[in-house]
């Protein structure tokens, strides 16, 4: 289906993610960080820390361990963790095909340096985080269709509404849509489309083929979640 082109975009962050089955050790992460295409493009590199809490009697023990790395430049983030790999684009719109190509490029390099012949992709997803701006004339109920009822005698202070659904024509791709009142000037509309890789371990999974169906679904979910007034605002 053809959707309207938005001259302005409410997108604040786009995330393409894959999960994989194999156990990857820290040496693979270190090799990835030393690749020229990585170290020349990402100067802000920090370890990802997981914290675990254990209760012993009256005391709480907190332990921390590194679980991967967070790489960032002005508009991009790569998050590599044990079991997952994601590429993020910040502060604006980027074509679906462009961020998918970036994910494929980095993923293939990461896959090469692991000890396995080929990492087995289990799950994959796209996530689009939007901020729909509000004002005195355009309140959340005028712009976003995932909201609590706002009657004349009500003043909505805060809300978070989460809906999980599938489209009948694509039941294998569940969608999670969340709307949250950020402040007096905006509503966050956070849409994630998920997929599972059902190809066997010994068969090759092409990321382009896995992700391509998600584009239409995320577009439909977004336009189904906003009102005509919101469309006019950004078109």
KOLVO-109020 format. One record per residue (C-alpha): residue number from 1; chain; x, y, z. Coordinates in steps of 0.25 Angstrom, whole numbers, plus 5000, padded with zeros to 4 digits. Layout:
BEGIN
<atom num="NUM" chaine="A" xx="X" yy="Y" zz="Z"/>
...
END
This chain:
BEGIN
<atom num="1" chaine="A" xx="5000" yy="5000" zz="5000"/>
<atom num="2" chaine="A" xx="5005" yy="5014" zz="4997"/>
<atom num="3" chaine="A" xx="5005" yy="5023" zz="5009"/>
<atom num="4" chaine="A" xx="5007" yy="5039" zz="5009"/>
<atom num="5" chaine="A" xx="5021" yy="5045" zz="5009"/>
<atom num="6" chaine="A" xx="5023" yy="5053" zz="5022"/>
<atom num="7" chaine="A" xx="5031" yy="5066" zz="5019"/>
<atom num="8" chaine="A" xx="5034" yy="5066" zz="5034"/>
<atom num="9" chaine="A" xx="5036" yy="5054" zz="5042"/>
<atom num="10" chaine="A" xx="5033" yy="5051" zz="5057"/>
<atom num="11" chaine="A" xx="5043" yy="5040" zz="5057"/>
<atom num="12" chaine="A" xx="5053" yy="5042" zz="5068"/>
<atom num="13" chaine="A" xx="5060" yy="5028" zz="5068"/>
<atom num="14" chaine="A" xx="5060" yy="5016" zz="5059"/>
<atom num="15" chaine="A" xx="5065" yy="5002" zz="5063"/>
<atom num="16" chaine="A" xx="5068" yy="4990" zz="5055"/>
<atom num="17" chaine="A" xx="5071" yy="4978" zz="5064"/>
<atom num="18" chaine="A" xx="5074" yy="4963" zz="5062"/>
<atom num="19" chaine="A" xx="5076" yy="4952" zz="5073"/>
<atom num="20" chaine="A" xx="5085" yy="4940" zz="5071"/>
<atom num="21" chaine="A" xx="5086" yy="4927" zz="5077"/>
<atom num="22" chaine="A" xx="5101" yy="4925" zz="5079"/>
<atom num="23" chaine="A" xx="5110" yy="4929" zz="5091"/>
<atom num="24" chaine="A" xx="5120" yy="4939" zz="5087"/>
<atom num="25" chaine="A" xx="5131" yy="4942" zz="5096"/>
<atom num="26" chaine="A" xx="5138" yy="4956" zz="5099"/>
<atom num="27" chaine="A" xx="5149" yy="4954" zz="5089"/>
<atom num="28" chaine="A" xx="5139" yy="4954" zz="5078"/>
<atom num="29" chaine="A" xx="5134" yy="4968" zz="5083"/>
<atom num="30" chaine="A" xx="5149" yy="4973" zz="5084"/>
<atom num="31" chaine="A" xx="5152" yy="4968" zz="5070"/>
<atom num="32" chaine="A" xx="5139" yy="4976" zz="5065"/>
<atom num="33" chaine="A" xx="5143" yy="4989" zz="5071"/>
<atom num="34" chaine="A" xx="5157" yy="4988" zz="5064"/>
<atom num="35" chaine="A" xx="5151" yy="4987" zz="5050"/>
<atom num="36" chaine="A" xx="5154" yy="4999" zz="5042"/>
<atom num="37" chaine="A" xx="5140" yy="5002" zz="5038"/>
<atom num="38" chaine="A" xx="5136" yy="5002" zz="5053"/>
<atom num="39" chaine="A" xx="5147" yy="5009" zz="5060"/>
<atom num="40" chaine="A" xx="5148" yy="5020" zz="5049"/>
<atom num="41" chaine="A" xx="5133" yy="5023" zz="5050"/>
<atom num="42" chaine="A" xx="5130" yy="5021" zz="5065"/>
<atom num="43" chaine="A" xx="5139" yy="5029" zz="5075"/>
<atom num="44" chaine="A" xx="5130" yy="5028" zz="5087"/>
<atom num="45" chaine="A" xx="5131" yy="5013" zz="5092"/>
<atom num="46" chaine="A" xx="5126" yy="5009" zz="5105"/>
<atom num="47" chaine="A" xx="5124" yy="4995" zz="5111"/>
<atom num="48" chaine="A" xx="5109" yy="4991" zz="5114"/>
<atom num="49" chaine="A" xx="5108" yy="4987" zz="5128"/>
<atom num="50" chaine="A" xx="5098" yy="4977" zz="5134"/>
<atom num="51" chaine="A" xx="5095" yy="4978" zz="5149"/>
<atom num="52" chaine="A" xx="5089" yy="4966" zz="5157"/>
<atom num="53" chaine="A" xx="5083" yy="4967" zz="5171"/>
<atom num="54" chaine="A" xx="5084" yy="4956" zz="5181"/>
<atom num="55" chaine="A" xx="5077" yy="4957" zz="5195"/>
<atom num="56" chaine="A" xx="5084" yy="4950" zz="5206"/>
<atom num="57" chaine="A" xx="5077" yy="4952" zz="5219"/>
<atom num="58" chaine="A" xx="5076" yy="4967" zz="5222"/>
<atom num="59" chaine="A" xx="5086" yy="4971" zz="5211"/>
<atom num="60" chaine="A" xx="5085" yy="4973" zz="5196"/>
<atom num="61" chaine="A" xx="5098" yy="4969" zz="5188"/>
<atom num="62" chaine="A" xx="5100" yy="4976" zz="5175"/>
<atom num="63" chaine="A" xx="5109" yy="4970" zz="5165"/>
<atom num="64" chaine="A" xx="5112" yy="4976" zz="5151"/>
<atom num="65" chaine="A" xx="5118" yy="4970" zz="5139"/>
<atom num="66" chaine="A" xx="5121" yy="4974" zz="5124"/>
<atom num="67" chaine="A" xx="5111" yy="4969" zz="5114"/>
<atom num="68" chaine="A" xx="5116" yy="4976" zz="5102"/>
<atom num="69" chaine="A" xx="5118" yy="4990" zz="5096"/>
<atom num="70" chaine="A" xx="5111" yy="5002" zz="5093"/>
<atom num="71" chaine="A" xx="5117" yy="5010" zz="5081"/>
<atom num="72" chaine="A" xx="5112" yy="5024" zz="5077"/>
<atom num="73" chaine="A" xx="5114" yy="5035" zz="5068"/>
<atom num="74" chaine="A" xx="5106" yy="5048" zz="5065"/>
<atom num="75" chaine="A" xx="5094" yy="5040" zz="5059"/>
<atom num="76" chaine="A" xx="5097" yy="5025" zz="5060"/>
<atom num="77" chaine="A" xx="5098" yy="5015" zz="5071"/>
<atom num="78" chaine="A" xx="5102" yy="5000" zz="5070"/>
<atom num="79" chaine="A" xx="5099" yy="4992" zz="5082"/>
<atom num="80" chaine="A" xx="5106" yy="4978" zz="5083"/>
<atom num="81" chaine="A" xx="5102" yy="4969" zz="5094"/>
<atom num="82" chaine="A" xx="5103" yy="4954" zz="5097"/>
<atom num="83" chaine="A" xx="5091" yy="4949" zz="5088"/>
<atom num="84" chaine="A" xx="5087" yy="4962" zz="5081"/>
<atom num="85" chaine="A" xx="5092" yy="4972" zz="5071"/>
<atom num="86" chaine="A" xx="5085" yy="4985" zz="5068"/>
<atom num="87" chaine="A" xx="5087" yy="4998" zz="5059"/>
<atom num="88" chaine="A" xx="5080" yy="5011" zz="5064"/>
<atom num="89" chaine="A" xx="5079" yy="5024" zz="5056"/>
<atom num="90" chaine="A" xx="5076" yy="5036" zz="5064"/>
<atom num="91" chaine="A" xx="5070" yy="5050" zz="5062"/>
<atom num="92" chaine="A" xx="5062" yy="5048" zz="5049"/>
<atom num="93" chaine="A" xx="5058" yy="5040" zz="5038"/>
<atom num="94" chaine="A" xx="5066" yy="5030" zz="5030"/>
<atom num="95" chaine="A" xx="5061" yy="5021" zz="5019"/>
<atom num="96" chaine="A" xx="5057" yy="5007" zz="5023"/>
<atom num="97" chaine="A" xx="5066" yy="5002" zz="5012"/>
<atom num="98" chaine="A" xx="5078" yy="5010" zz="5017"/>
<atom num="99" chaine="A" xx="5078" yy="5006" zz="5031"/>
<atom num="100" chaine="A" xx="5075" yy="4992" zz="5027"/>
<atom num="101" chaine="A" xx="5088" yy="4992" zz="5018"/>
<atom num="102" chaine="A" xx="5096" yy="4998" zz="5030"/>
<atom num="103" chaine="A" xx="5091" yy="4986" zz="5039"/>
<atom num="104" chaine="A" xx="5095" yy="4976" zz="5028"/>
<atom num="105" chaine="A" xx="5109" yy="4982" zz="5027"/>
<atom num="106" chaine="A" xx="5112" yy="4982" zz="5041"/>
<atom num="107" chaine="A" xx="5105" yy="4969" zz="5044"/>
<atom num="108" chaine="A" xx="5113" yy="4962" zz="5033"/>
<atom num="109" chaine="A" xx="5126" yy="4967" zz="5039"/>
<atom num="110" chaine="A" xx="5122" yy="4963" zz="5053"/>
<atom num="111" chaine="A" xx="5118" yy="4949" zz="5048"/>
<atom num="112" chaine="A" xx="5132" yy="4947" zz="5041"/>
<atom num="113" chaine="A" xx="5140" yy="4949" zz="5054"/>
<atom num="114" chaine="A" xx="5132" yy="4939" zz="5063"/>
<atom num="115" chaine="A" xx="5136" yy="4925" zz="5065"/>
<atom num="116" chaine="A" xx="5124" yy="4919" zz="5058"/>
<atom num="117" chaine="A" xx="5122" yy="4917" zz="5043"/>
<atom num="118" chaine="A" xx="5110" yy="4926" zz="5043"/>
<atom num="119" chaine="A" xx="5102" yy="4932" zz="5055"/>
<atom num="120" chaine="A" xx="5088" yy="4926" zz="5055"/>
<atom num="121" chaine="A" xx="5078" yy="4938" zz="5055"/>
<atom num="122" chaine="A" xx="5066" yy="4934" zz="5064"/>
<atom num="123" chaine="A" xx="5058" yy="4947" zz="5065"/>
<atom num="124" chaine="A" xx="5058" yy="4961" zz="5058"/>
<atom num="125" chaine="A" xx="5051" yy="4974" zz="5060"/>
<atom num="126" chaine="A" xx="5049" yy="4988" zz="5055"/>
<atom num="127" chaine="A" xx="5045" yy="4999" zz="5065"/>
<atom num="128" chaine="A" xx="5041" yy="5013" zz="5062"/>
<atom num="129" chaine="A" xx="5041" yy="5024" zz="5073"/>
<atom num="130" chaine="A" xx="5032" yy="5036" zz="5070"/>
<atom num="131" chaine="A" xx="5029" yy="5049" zz="5077"/>
<atom num="132" chaine="A" xx="5016" yy="5055" zz="5073"/>
<atom num="133" chaine="A" xx="5016" yy="5069" zz="5077"/>
<atom num="134" chaine="A" xx="5004" yy="5075" zz="5084"/>
<atom num="135" chaine="A" xx="4999" yy="5089" zz="5087"/>
<atom num="136" chaine="A" xx="4987" yy="5097" zz="5092"/>
<atom num="137" chaine="A" xx="4979" yy="5093" zz="5079"/>
<atom num="138" chaine="A" xx="4985" yy="5079" zz="5077"/>
<atom num="139" chaine="A" xx="4984" yy="5071" zz="5089"/>
<atom num="140" chaine="A" xx="4987" yy="5056" zz="5090"/>
<atom num="141" chaine="A" xx="4973" yy="5051" zz="5087"/>
<atom num="142" chaine="A" xx="4973" yy="5060" zz="5074"/>
<atom num="143" chaine="A" xx="4986" yy="5053" zz="5069"/>
<atom num="144" chaine="A" xx="4988" yy="5039" zz="5074"/>
<atom num="145" chaine="A" xx="4978" yy="5028" zz="5074"/>
<atom num="146" chaine="A" xx="4984" yy="5020" zz="5085"/>
<atom num="147" chaine="A" xx="4980" yy="5028" zz="5097"/>
<atom num="148" chaine="A" xx="4970" yy="5028" zz="5109"/>
<atom num="149" chaine="A" xx="4957" yy="5035" zz="5108"/>
<atom num="150" chaine="A" xx="4958" yy="5050" zz="5110"/>
<atom num="151" chaine="A" xx="4944" yy="5056" zz="5113"/>
<atom num="152" chaine="A" xx="4941" yy="5071" zz="5116"/>
<atom num="153" chaine="A" xx="4942" yy="5069" zz="5131"/>
<atom num="154" chaine="A" xx="4955" yy="5061" zz="5131"/>
<atom num="155" chaine="A" xx="4969" yy="5067" zz="5130"/>
<atom num="156" chaine="A" xx="4979" yy="5056" zz="5127"/>
<atom num="157" chaine="A" xx="4991" yy="5057" zz="5135"/>
<atom num="158" chaine="A" xx="4998" yy="5045" zz="5130"/>
<atom num="159" chaine="A" xx="4996" yy="5032" zz="5123"/>
<atom num="160" chaine="A" xx="5003" yy="5020" zz="5116"/>
<atom num="161" chaine="A" xx="4995" yy="5011" zz="5107"/>
<atom num="162" chaine="A" xx="5001" yy="4998" zz="5101"/>
<atom num="163" chaine="A" xx="4994" yy="4990" zz="5090"/>
<atom num="164" chaine="A" xx="4999" yy="4976" zz="5085"/>
<atom num="165" chaine="A" xx="4993" yy="4972" zz="5072"/>
<atom num="166" chaine="A" xx="4995" yy="4965" zz="5058"/>
<atom num="167" chaine="A" xx="4989" yy="4969" zz="5045"/>
<atom num="168" chaine="A" xx="4981" yy="4958" zz="5039"/>
<atom num="169" chaine="A" xx="4989" yy="4957" zz="5026"/>
<atom num="170" chaine="A" xx="5002" yy="4956" zz="5034"/>
<atom num="171" chaine="A" xx="4999" yy="4948" zz="5047"/>
<atom num="172" chaine="A" xx="5014" yy="4944" zz="5048"/>
<atom num="173" chaine="A" xx="5018" yy="4958" zz="5051"/>
<atom num="174" chaine="A" xx="5013" yy="4963" zz="5065"/>
<atom num="175" chaine="A" xx="5013" yy="4978" zz="5067"/>
<atom num="176" chaine="A" xx="5014" yy="4985" zz="5080"/>
<atom num="177" chaine="A" xx="5010" yy="5000" zz="5080"/>
<atom num="178" chaine="A" xx="5011" yy="5009" zz="5092"/>
<atom num="179" chaine="A" xx="5007" yy="5023" zz="5094"/>
<atom num="180" chaine="A" xx="5011" yy="5031" zz="5106"/>
<atom num="181" chaine="A" xx="5009" yy="5045" zz="5110"/>
<atom num="182" chaine="A" xx="5023" yy="5051" zz="5111"/>
<atom num="183" chaine="A" xx="5020" yy="5065" zz="5116"/>
<atom num="184" chaine="A" xx="5010" yy="5077" zz="5112"/>
<atom num="185" chaine="A" xx="5016" yy="5077" zz="5098"/>
<atom num="186" chaine="A" xx="5017" yy="5063" zz="5093"/>
<atom num="187" chaine="A" xx="5012" yy="5049" zz="5092"/>
<atom num="188" chaine="A" xx="5022" yy="5038" zz="5090"/>
<atom num="189" chaine="A" xx="5017" yy="5027" zz="5080"/>
<atom num="190" chaine="A" xx="5027" yy="5015" zz="5080"/>
<atom num="191" chaine="A" xx="5024" yy="5004" zz="5070"/>
<atom num="192" chaine="A" xx="5031" yy="4991" zz="5069"/>
<atom num="193" chaine="A" xx="5029" yy="4980" zz="5059"/>
<atom num="194" chaine="A" xx="5035" yy="4966" zz="5062"/>
<atom num="195" chaine="A" xx="5038" yy="4954" zz="5054"/>
<atom num="196" chaine="A" xx="5044" yy="4940" zz="5057"/>
<atom num="197" chaine="A" xx="5053" yy="4933" zz="5048"/>
<atom num="198" chaine="A" xx="5048" yy="4919" zz="5045"/>
<atom num="199" chaine="A" xx="5059" yy="4915" zz="5035"/>
<atom num="200" chaine="A" xx="5067" yy="4903" zz="5040"/>
<atom num="201" chaine="A" xx="5080" yy="4905" zz="5047"/>
<atom num="202" chaine="A" xx="5088" yy="4899" zz="5034"/>
<atom num="203" chaine="A" xx="5081" yy="4908" zz="5025"/>
<atom num="204" chaine="A" xx="5085" yy="4922" zz="5022"/>
<atom num="205" chaine="A" xx="5077" yy="4934" zz="5026"/>
<atom num="206" chaine="A" xx="5077" yy="4946" zz="5018"/>
<atom num="207" chaine="A" xx="5075" yy="4959" zz="5026"/>
<atom num="208" chaine="A" xx="5069" yy="4966" zz="5015"/>
<atom num="209" chaine="A" xx="5058" yy="4955" zz="5013"/>
<atom num="210" chaine="A" xx="5055" yy="4955" zz="5027"/>
<atom num="211" chaine="A" xx="5054" yy="4970" zz="5029"/>
<atom num="212" chaine="A" xx="5047" yy="4973" zz="5017"/>
<atom num="213" chaine="A" xx="5032" yy="4970" zz="5021"/>
<atom num="214" chaine="A" xx="5034" yy="4978" zz="5033"/>
<atom num="215" chaine="A" xx="5034" yy="4991" zz="5025"/>
<atom num="216" chaine="A" xx="5019" yy="4990" zz="5021"/>
<atom num="217" chaine="A" xx="5015" yy="4986" zz="5035"/>
<atom num="218" chaine="A" xx="5022" yy="4997" zz="5042"/>
<atom num="219" chaine="A" xx="5016" yy="5007" zz="5032"/>
<atom num="220" chaine="A" xx="5002" yy="5002" zz="5034"/>
<atom num="221" chaine="A" xx="5003" yy="5002" zz="5049"/>
<atom num="222" chaine="A" xx="5008" yy="5016" zz="5049"/>
<atom num="223" chaine="A" xx="4997" yy="5022" zz="5040"/>
<atom num="224" chaine="A" xx="4986" yy="5014" zz="5047"/>
<atom num="225" chaine="A" xx="4991" yy="5020" zz="5061"/>
<atom num="226" chaine="A" xx="4990" yy="5035" zz="5057"/>
<atom num="227" chaine="A" xx="4978" yy="5043" zz="5053"/>
<atom num="228" chaine="A" xx="4976" yy="5051" zz="5040"/>
<atom num="229" chaine="A" xx="4979" yy="5064" zz="5048"/>
<atom num="230" chaine="A" xx="4993" yy="5058" zz="5052"/>
<atom num="231" chaine="A" xx="4995" yy="5054" zz="5037"/>
<atom num="232" chaine="A" xx="4992" yy="5068" zz="5033"/>
<atom num="233" chaine="A" xx="5002" yy="5074" zz="5043"/>
<atom num="234" chaine="A" xx="5014" yy="5066" zz="5037"/>
<atom num="235" chaine="A" xx="5010" yy="5064" zz="5022"/>
END
